[in-house]
Structure formats: C-alpha cells, structure tokens
Amino acid sequence: MIHSIGIDSVEITRFLNVIALGPRLERIFSRAEINYCQSAELPQLQAERFAVRFAAREAIWKALSQYEPHHTIPFFTFCKSITITRKPNGAPEIHIDWQPLQKYLPHPFHPNFAIHLSLTHTKTIATAFVILSD
C-alpha cells in the first residue's frame, strides 16, 4: 500500500558553485555525500550529484509531510538527518537518522514504511521521486 509520494526537480546550475560554501555544505549534506560528490573531476558532474541529492531531500520531506500532515520537521533539520548512498548495483539508498527528528514527530514515532527512491537528471535538471509504502 502506498502511503504517500514526493517529487522534486532542481536546476543543476544552482549547484555549480556549491563547493564555495565550504563547511556550510555540512548543514545540508552528510560528510559521506560531500566526499562522493566532490570525488567527480568535472564541476558539472559534482553539481549533478549535489543537485539530485538536494532534490531527494525535498521529495522525501514532501512525502513525509503527507504521511504526517500534523507534524512539521524543519527542512534543514531534516536535511542533516539524511544520507543518500549507492547500492552495489548503483541504485540510490536512503538512510535517515530518526533520533534528531523525534521531537517533531508523534511520540513514539516508529516509521512503518519502506522508502523507495528514484533519482535522475539531464544536463540541466535533477529530479527525485519518492514513494512511502508498506
């Protein structure tokens, strides 16, 4: 059963100069994600990686907001609790640290859903699609 969905698209050009943010990147992305995104040699590829991970945060936040409509998690607090990695086959995988988010959710909050995440991008747009389901 599908509980909620979320989708978001962002312009990749917004992330071309994201590296200039330095330590402020850690307000949005995990250290592992920053290392992965910055491991790309080309600035365009780095921007694509950051942009699609940002779109994923927006999409997941939207899906969770539908799932728990009476509880709002501040977006940047939510961002900091997420890490997106890649499975051995290259598929994206989401990891959420629910502990810092507990004060914003009904008590006790036990996520009883699976998070399905799909990421894609063109040369100009990065898009993420999320489904929360049983």
C-alpha positions as CSV (number, residue, x, y, z in Angstrom):
1,M,0.0,0.0,0.0
2,I,1.3,3.4,-0.9
3,H,1.1,5.9,2.0
4,S,2.5,9.0,0.2
5,I,4.7,10.2,-2.6
6,G,7.0,13.1,-3.1
7,I,8.7,14.6,-6.2
8,D,11.1,17.4,-6.7
9,S,13.2,18.9,-9.5
10,V,16.0,21.4,-9.3
11,E,18.2,23.2,-11.8
12,I,21.7,21.9,-11.7
13,T,23.3,25.3,-12.4
14,R,22.2,26.3,-8.9
15,F,24.8,23.8,-7.6
16,L,27.8,24.7,-9.8
17,N,29.3,26.9,-7.1
18,V,28.1,24.9,-4.2
19,I,31.7,23.9,-3.4
20,A,32.4,27.5,-2.5
21,L,30.1,27.0,0.5
22,G,32.8,25.0,2.2
23,P,31.8,23.9,5.7
24,R,28.3,25.2,5.2
25,L,27.7,22.2,2.9
26,E,27.5,20.1,6.0
27,R,24.3,21.9,7.0
28,I,22.6,20.1,4.1
29,F,24.7,17.1,3.1
30,S,26.4,14.4,5.1
31,R,30.2,14.2,5.0
32,A,30.0,10.9,3.0
33,E,27.8,12.6,0.4
34,I,30.1,15.6,0.2
35,N,33.1,13.3,-0.4
36,Y,31.2,11.4,-3.0
37,C,30.0,14.4,-4.9
38,Q,33.4,16.1,-4.8
39,S,35.2,13.0,-6.0
40,A,33.9,13.7,-9.5
41,E,36.6,15.5,-11.5
42,L,34.3,17.7,-13.6
43,P,32.4,20.6,-11.9
44,Q,29.3,19.8,-13.9
45,L,29.2,16.2,-12.6
46,Q,29.8,17.4,-9.0
47,A,26.8,19.8,-9.5
48,E,24.7,17.0,-10.8
49,R,25.4,14.8,-7.8
50,F,24.7,17.6,-5.3
51,A,21.6,18.7,-7.1
52,V,20.0,15.3,-7.3
53,R,20.7,14.7,-3.6
54,F,19.1,18.0,-2.7
55,A,16.1,17.1,-4.9
56,A,15.9,13.8,-3.0
57,R,15.7,15.6,0.3
58,E,12.9,17.8,-0.9
59,A,11.0,14.8,-2.3
60,I,11.4,12.8,0.9
61,W,10.4,15.8,3.0
62,K,7.3,16.2,0.9
63,A,6.4,12.5,1.2
64,L,6.9,12.5,4.9
65,S,4.8,15.7,5.2
66,Q,1.9,14.0,3.5
67,Y,2.4,10.9,5.7
68,E,2.4,13.0,8.9
69,P,0.4,16.2,7.9
70,H,0.1,17.5,11.5
71,H,3.8,17.4,12.3
72,T,6.3,19.6,10.5
73,I,10.0,18.9,10.6
74,P,12.2,22.0,9.7
75,F,13.6,21.3,6.3
76,F,17.3,21.9,7.1
77,T,17.0,19.8,10.3
78,F,15.6,17.1,8.1
79,C,18.4,17.5,5.5
80,K,21.0,17.0,8.2
81,S,19.5,13.6,9.2
82,I,19.7,12.1,5.7
83,T,22.5,10.3,3.8
84,I,22.0,9.0,0.3
85,T,24.3,6.2,-0.7
86,R,24.5,3.9,-3.7
87,K,23.9,0.2,-3.5
88,P,26.4,-2.1,-5.2
89,N,24.2,-2.1,-8.3
90,G,24.3,1.7,-8.4
91,A,20.7,2.2,-7.2
92,P,20.2,5.0,-4.6
93,E,19.6,4.1,-1.0
94,I,18.3,6.5,1.7
95,H,19.4,6.4,5.3
96,I,17.5,8.5,7.9
97,D,18.7,9.1,11.4
98,W,15.3,9.5,13.1
99,Q,16.7,10.3,16.5
100,P,17.2,14.1,16.0
101,L,13.7,14.3,14.3
102,Q,11.8,12.7,17.2
103,K,10.8,16.0,18.8
104,Y,9.0,17.0,15.6
105,L,7.0,13.7,15.2
106,P,4.2,12.0,17.1
107,H,5.5,10.1,20.1
108,P,6.6,7.4,19.8
109,F,7.3,7.5,16.1
110,H,8.3,4.2,14.5
111,P,8.4,4.5,10.7
112,N,6.5,1.6,9.5
113,F,7.1,2.2,5.8
114,A,9.6,1.5,3.2
115,I,11.2,4.4,1.3
116,H,11.5,3.9,-2.4
117,L,13.8,6.5,-4.1
118,S,14.5,7.1,-7.7
119,L,16.9,9.7,-9.0
120,T,17.6,11.0,-12.4
121,H,19.0,14.1,-14.2
122,T,19.5,15.6,-17.6
123,K,22.3,18.2,-18.3
124,T,20.1,20.9,-16.7
125,I,17.5,19.4,-14.3
126,A,17.9,16.9,-11.4
127,T,14.7,15.1,-10.3
128,A,13.9,12.8,-7.4
129,F,10.8,10.7,-6.8
130,V,9.9,9.0,-3.5
131,I,7.2,6.6,-2.5
132,L,6.5,5.6,1.1
133,S,4.8,2.2,1.2
134,D,4.3,-0.9,3.3
